[in-house]
Amino acid sequence: MSQTAETAPDRPTEATLEADMMALGRKARAAARDLGLAPPETRTRAIAGMAKALKARSAEVLEANAADLEAAKAKGMAPAMMDRLALDEKRLDGVIAALEKIAAIPDPVGIETARWTPDNGLDIARVRTPIGVLAIIYESRPNVTADAAALAVRAGNAVILRGGSECLRSNLAIHGALAEGLEQAGLSPDCVQIVTTRDRAAVGHILQGLDGSIDLLIPRGGRSLVERVQSEARVAVLGHLEGVNHVYVDASADPDMARDVVVNAKMRRVSVCGAAETLLVDKAGAERLLPGIAEALRSAGCELRADPAARKLIPDATEATDADWPTEYLAAILSVKLVDGVDGALDHIARYGSGHTEAIVASDEAVLERFLARADAGIVLANASTQYADGGEFGFGGEIGISTDRLHARGPVGAEQLTSFKYVVRGKGHARP
């Protein structure tokens, strides 16, 4: 496949596409073997080299991103998706800084997580190992190209990246820097592969596993993408559903803290999956708490959609409908509902939450602990904004995404979550009786 968006065919023949995708899988499988066995220092050097090369190519990346943005605007892309697509110097500096942090975190490969000797006298250790070859399908966020590649390499995995067609120029420019960093460290650039065609049929080949080359598939995008992957994939999937996230404000909450946390959770950046989409307020404290929170949200430019009970306290809010409660707005819109204490909040979250991130603001320790124990999500926060739902904020350097699955990994997916394990058993001529 070509390495430029301008020359890559949008519609290659099916035979050509299949051959190219299968070759891509074989290259990734071969590269994974060497990468997983490389010393940790080599992987560190490669990731640091990626950051350095990306910095050197900043102008090229920003130029490519500008072209993607222009094309997306001409096609009428929604503002929230435009924001996800956009890079500027500050955001690109953040991507580079994330790579530098990933280079600095401990290498997880080969780490013993447990060791014991049972009654039979065997010495048994559980040791972290790479998964092998990852495939990541994502939409509109070119920073994922760099984050995913670096985290995969940190965990000893080769990776196949298939970003959205709307950010293909940006992704190819970033990939060029990543390949340079790998080569300078003595690793094959095939460790990080990128699909260069816009043809959606490429996704179908990935879902089929590329003839056994792919070990784990990670979709990062909207519900339609994730549901397609989960229904059609012939390989293991680590899911990432949308963030229908809630902030519950208890009657015991400090009004100033509640206001600040809610406004940040919703308005810091409305287009990220960690943004709050529903505010739940304890009926017992609503009169004291809700008007001040609503005023601050309105001042920040947020539209409020409230149930009848909440509208009595904030009459200028529009009436919420049943369609609002399960909606990820990714916009300056917040649904508001009054509930019967923490159990009422938990009931609402159980019905409408996506298992991504849930938060509580309260000063009553018993209420806090009840919420933290019973809220069913990958991330549960007490007296903190949902915008902290980010692997970088967890000290992972970056993230592949926020897993809403229950098995293998849940919450922010960093390098450690991209490993499996094996049992290493040492005996002294043991023969089982």
Secondary structure in CASP SS format (residue, H / E / C, confidence):
PFRMAT SS
TARGET T0000
AUTHOR 0000-0000-0000
METHOD secondary structure of the structure
MODEL  1
M C 1.00
S C 1.00
Q C 1.00
T C 1.00
A C 1.00
E C 1.00
T C 1.00
A C 1.00
P C 1.00
D C 1.00
R C 1.00
P C 1.00
T C 1.00
E H 1.00
A H 1.00
T H 1.00
L H 1.00
E H 1.00
A H 1.00
D H 1.00
M H 1.00
M H 1.00
A H 1.00
L H 1.00
G H 1.00
R H 1.00
K H 1.00
A H 1.00
R H 1.00
A H 1.00
A H 1.00
A H 1.00
R H 1.00
D H 1.00
L H 1.00
G H 1.00
L H 1.00
A C 1.00
P C 1.00
P H 1.00
E H 1.00
T H 1.00
R H 1.00
T H 1.00
R H 1.00
A H 1.00
I H 1.00
A H 1.00
G H 1.00
M H 1.00
A H 1.00
K H 1.00
A H 1.00
L H 1.00
K H 1.00
A H 1.00
R C 1.00
S H 1.00
A H 1.00
E H 1.00
V H 1.00
L H 1.00
E H 1.00
A H 1.00
N H 1.00
A H 1.00
A H 1.00
D H 1.00
L H 1.00
E H 1.00
A H 1.00
A H 1.00
K H 1.00
A H 1.00
K C 1.00
G C 1.00
M C 1.00
A C 1.00
P H 1.00
A H 1.00
M H 1.00
M H 1.00
D H 1.00
R H 1.00
L H 1.00
A C 1.00
L C 1.00
D C 1.00
E H 1.00
K H 1.00
R H 1.00
L H 1.00
D H 1.00
G H 1.00
V H 1.00
I H 1.00
A H 1.00
A H 1.00
L H 1.00
E H 1.00
K H 1.00
I H 1.00
A H 1.00
A H 1.00
I C 1.00
P C 1.00
D C 1.00
P C 1.00
V C 1.00
G C 1.00
I C 1.00
E E 1.00
T E 1.00
A E 1.00
R E 1.00
W E 1.00
T C 1.00
P C 1.00
D C 1.00
N C 1.00
G C 1.00
L C 1.00
D E 1.00
I E 1.00
A E 1.00
R E 1.00
V E 1.00
R E 1.00
T E 1.00
P E 1.00
I C 1.00
G C 1.00
V E 1.00
L E 1.00
A E 1.00
I E 1.00
I E 1.00
Y E 1.00
E C 1.00
S C 1.00
R C 1.00
P C 1.00
N H 1.00
V H 1.00
T H 1.00
A H 1.00
D H 1.00
A H 1.00
A H 1.00
A H 1.00
L H 1.00
A H 1.00
V H 1.00
R H 1.00
A C 1.00
G C 1.00
N C 1.00
A E 1.00
V E 1.00
I E 1.00
L E 1.00
R E 1.00
G C 1.00
G C 1.00
S H 1.00
E H 1.00
C H 1.00
L H 1.00
R H 1.00
S H 1.00
N H 1.00
L H 1.00
A H 1.00
I H 1.00
H H 1.00
G H 1.00
A H 1.00
L H 1.00
A H 1.00
E H 1.00
G H 1.00
L H 1.00
E H 1.00
Q H 1.00
A C 1.00
G C 1.00
L C 1.00
S C 1.00
P H 1.00
D H 1.00
C H 1.00
V E 1.00
Q E 1.00
I E 1.00
V C 1.00
T C 1.00
T C 1.00
R C 1.00
D C 1.00
R C 1.00
A H 1.00
A H 1.00
V H 1.00
G H 1.00
H H 1.00
I H 1.00
L H 1.00
Q C 1.00
G C 1.00
L C 1.00
D C 1.00
G C 1.00
S C 1.00
I C 1.00
D C 1.00
L E 1.00
L E 1.00
I E 1.00
P E 1.00
R E 1.00
G C 1.00
G C 1.00
R H 1.00
S H 1.00
L H 1.00
V H 1.00
E H 1.00
R H 1.00
V H 1.00
Q H 1.00
S H 1.00
E H 1.00
A C 1.00
R C 1.00
V C 1.00
A E 1.00
V E 1.00
L C 1.00
G C 1.00
H C 1.00
L C 1.00
E C 1.00
G C 1.00
V C 1.00
N E 1.00
H E 1.00
V E 1.00
Y E 1.00
V E 1.00
D C 1.00
A C 1.00
S C 1.00
A C 1.00
D C 1.00
P H 1.00
D H 1.00
M H 1.00
A H 1.00
R H 1.00
D H 1.00
V H 1.00
V H 1.00
V H 1.00
N H 1.00
A H 1.00
K H 1.00
M H 1.00
R C 1.00
R C 1.00
V C 1.00
S C 1.00
V C 1.00
C C 1.00
G C 1.00
A C 1.00
A E 1.00
E E 1.00
T E 1.00
L E 1.00
L E 1.00
V E 1.00
D E 1.00
K H 1.00
A H 1.00
G H 1.00
A H 1.00
E H 1.00
R H 1.00
L H 1.00
L H 1.00
P H 1.00
G H 1.00
I H 1.00
A H 1.00
E H 1.00
A H 1.00
L H 1.00
R H 1.00
S H 1.00
A C 1.00
G C 1.00
C C 1.00
E E 1.00
L E 1.00
R E 1.00
A E 1.00
D C 1.00
P H 1.00
A H 1.00
A H 1.00
R H 1.00
K C 1.00
L C 1.00
I C 1.00
P C 1.00
D C 1.00
A C 1.00
T E 1.00
E E 1.00
A C 1.00
T C 1.00
D C 1.00
A C 1.00
D C 1.00
W C 1.00
P C 1.00
T C 1.00
E C 1.00
Y C 1.00
L C 1.00
A C 1.00
A C 1.00
I E 1.00
L E 1.00
S E 1.00
V E 1.00
K E 1.00
L E 1.00
V E 1.00
D C 1.00
G H 1.00
V H 1.00
D H 1.00
G H 1.00
A H 1.00
L H 1.00
D H 1.00
H H 1.00
I H 1.00
A H 1.00
R H 1.00
Y H 1.00
G C 1.00
S C 1.00
G C 1.00
H C 1.00
T E 1.00
E E 1.00
A E 1.00
I E 1.00
V E 1.00
A C 1.00
S C 1.00
D C 1.00
E H 1.00
A H 1.00
V H 1.00
L H 1.00
E H 1.00
R H 1.00
F H 1.00
L H 1.00
A H 1.00
R H 1.00
A C 1.00
D C 1.00
A C 1.00
G C 1.00
I E 1.00
V E 1.00
L E 1.00
A E 1.00
N C 1.00
A C 1.00
S C 1.00
T H 1.00
Q H 1.00
Y H 1.00
A C 1.00
D C 1.00
G C 1.00
G C 1.00
E C 1.00
F C 1.00
G C 1.00
F C 1.00
G C 1.00
G C 1.00
E C 1.00
I C 1.00
G C 1.00
I E 1.00
S E 1.00
T C 1.00
D C 1.00
R C 1.00
L C 1.00
H C 1.00
A C 1.00
R C 1.00
G E 1.00
P E 1.00
V C 1.00
G C 1.00
A C 1.00
E H 1.00
Q H 1.00
L H 1.00
T E 1.00
S E 1.00
F E 1.00
K E 1.00
Y E 1.00
V E 1.00
V E 1.00
R E 1.00
G C 1.00
K C 1.00
G C 1.00
H C 1.00
A C 1.00
R C 1.00
P C 1.00
END
